[in-house]
Amino acid sequence: MDDLLAKAGSQAVTFAIRSGVSLASSFAIKTLTNFIVHIPKNDARRIESLRAKLENRIEIVSSAIDLIKLVAARGNTNLDSTLRLTKDLKQEIDSFDEKMKRLTEKVTTSKSSKSQEEAIKSVEAYIEDLLLRIEEVTPFINLSLNTTGTSLSTALPQQVSPGLLLQASNFVSRSNDGKLIHGKLRVGPTFQATVFSVFYNMSSGADPKARITWREDMKRAFIKIVRTESKEKEFEYQLIIEQSFDDGRYHNTEDGEEVPQKTALDISQIRKLFFSISGKLLRLEERDSPVLVLKTVSTQKKEKNKEKNDLESILWYAFGLFEEDEESDDSDEEKEAGELEEQVKSDYSSSISLLEYIIRLVSLQEDDQKSILDINDERLSIYLNDESPRAATVSPKDIEAVTTKIGKISLD
């Protein structure tokens, strides 16, 4: 399905590039700062110097790791071994964080000066060890960057609309400062669209195109991006799809025979976005309006051999422009109802592109747990860049800029 959509000329954005090293390191640095507050000034100066050095090294390495993840997400299997190295580094940072918590507790609760001195020496040793580990990994990351030949430009892609991006950014920023009501806050307008889903016809021969059919699930639906309350995260979002029976179609609502559908997806479930200016992306020749396709995963628990495993099943959703059926000979009542509906419509948006940009930006905020205003250009570029095969172009200058930074990492 991914290949078929990519070959259809759509613009794809992968959301699987989560900066795990950056997130883990931010917690480790925060814990380390808390430790410094509880130790003597002379010791605090030494630890603070090491802390600043560690923060700088991790920031540089994180940018390089993001680039490697991006290249790997585009299908470069040669980076598997390098990805394993980055996972090991993340585990060591996580381990460092746990050790720091224990040592901070030891310093704050112990009344013995000897015990505090041991804790301080342990912290210095842990930091120097992690710095050394980063220096060991650096040549391999550097080599991977030089051999991939893939661009990580900070420039906006040609297909990105600055106007729509500014609108989306404004909606997301306002929601960051807004107050959650009953644990929820809508981000941007409510979007009106027609919703499609995938139907697999396995009896249609060997042609993969013939086996995949898009069918209309909801003629008219209202789609909202909602920020939700979370104890563990600052930013967490859902995409909510609610069907409307006010769509010009017949619905048997007697005795609850047919009820409007409602679906809530966590933004973290979205793995890819495919956007096309034409319904041909869904092989719907009669539609010439924009289409946004979401590749999502649903995680289920399955017990096997007395061990619980997470199984991911892929679900596809497509949003197209809602087009009302043309009617003639309307009565006065119908015209009045139509005028009222037009007033209501002003509170909604039918811009599939604006919906796409808001999804991209809230996904980035949730992944990095930062405001989009605090995220660097390289990260923004990853979430805004076209990842279709034609976009994977060589740009030695971009790679040189990153490798120059990473090549300067040393313990001195």
Buried (B, 14 or more C-beta within 10 A) or exposed (E): BBEBBBEBBBBBBBBEBBBBBBBBBBBBBEBBBBBBEBBEEEBBEBBBEBBEBBBEBBBBBBBBBBBBBBBBBBEBEEBEEBBEBBEEBBEBBBBBBEBBBEBBEBBBEEEEEEEBBBBBEBBEEBBBEBBEBBBEBBEEBBEBBEBBBBBBBEEBBEBBBEEBBEBBBEBBBEBBEEEEEEEEBBBBBBBBBBBBBBEEEEEEEEEEEEBBBBEBBBBBBBBBBBBBEEEEEEBBBBBBBBBEBEBEEEBEEEEEEEEBEEBEBBBBBBBBBBBBBBBBBBBBEEBEBBBBBBBBBEEEEEEEEEEEEEEEEEBBBBBBBBEEEEEEEEEEEEEEEEEEEEEEEEEBBBBBBBBBBBBBBBBBBBBBBBBBEEBBEBBBBBBBBBBBEEBBEEEEEBBEBBBEBBEEBEEE
